[in-house]
Amino acid sequence: MTAKLTADHINVVDVPAKLARRVRMLSTGHGRKTDQADALSVGIAAHTAARLNTAVVDEAIAALRCLTEHRDDLVRSRTQIVNRLHALLAQLIPAGLPAD
């Protein structure tokens, strides 16, 4: 998302979670964490903070994230295949297939 906003010439800042939490706790919502309250507190923190770091897209981190997601997909597929094979073998053994 940061890359897309930056490409559209929109400044993106990194709001620390601690700062957004502080704004949320000092607001009138008694610090309850909801998506709406969180978005509002991040917006207020970004608007009122004196110095925030500009968000930057790190290409190495993006590549590692893609590799990690792909690995997770592969592990999920392998687990699904092993479970299906186990279910098929469990059905064959009661059907009279020798155990060895």
N, C-alpha and C positions, 0 to 999 in steps of 0.2 A: 504494500500500500504506500509505503514511504517513497518508493521509486516512482510510482505513478503520479503521486502528488508533486514530487519534485520535478518530474517531466512536464507537468502542467504549470510550472513556475509558481507553486504554492509553497511558502515557507513552512517547514515541519520542524517542531521542536520536541525535544525529549523531556517529558515531565516525569520526574522521579515519583515512584509510587508513594514514598513517604510524604512528599509535599501534597499530593492529591488526597491522601488520607487525612492529613492535618486540616485541609480545607473542608473535607467532608465532616470531620468531627466537630468543627467550629460552626458548621451551618445549622439551620433550624431542624434538620431531619434527624437529630439525635444520633448521627453517625451510622445510620443503617446503610448497609451496602446493597444497593440495587443497581441495575445497569444504568437507569436514568440518573440516579444520584451520583454514580461514579463518573459518568460522562460529564455531568455538570461540574463536578469538583475538578476534574482534569481541565476543563475549559476555563474555569475561574483561575486555577493555578497557572495555566499557560498565559492567561491574559494579564495577571497581576504580578507575576514573578519578575524580578529585576534581570536576572541573568540565567538563561537556560541554554543548554547545549543544542546546537542544530543537529537534527537527526540525520545520520548518514547511512547509506546502504553499503555494507561491507560485502564485497563480492565473495570472499572466502567463506564467510558465515552463510551466505545464501547457498553456495554450492554444497557446503556440509549439511545444511538443512535438507536440501534435495536428496542427497545421498542417504541421509538418515531416514527420510520418509520412504524412499525406495526400499531400503533394507527392511523397514517395518512391514511394508506390503509383501515382500518376499517371505518373511517369517510367518505372516498371517496366512499366506497361501500354502506354505509347507505344512503348517499346523492343521489346516483344513483338509489337506490331502491325506495326512497321516491319520486323522480322525475318521475319514471316510474309509480308508483301507482297514483300519481296526474294526469298524462296524461291519464291513463285508466279511472279514475273517471270523468275527464273532458269530455271524449267521451261518457260515459254512461248517464250523465245528459241530454245532448241535445237529446239523443235517446229516451227520454220519461220516464226515471227513476225519481220517485218522489224525490224532493230535500231533504226531511227529511228522 
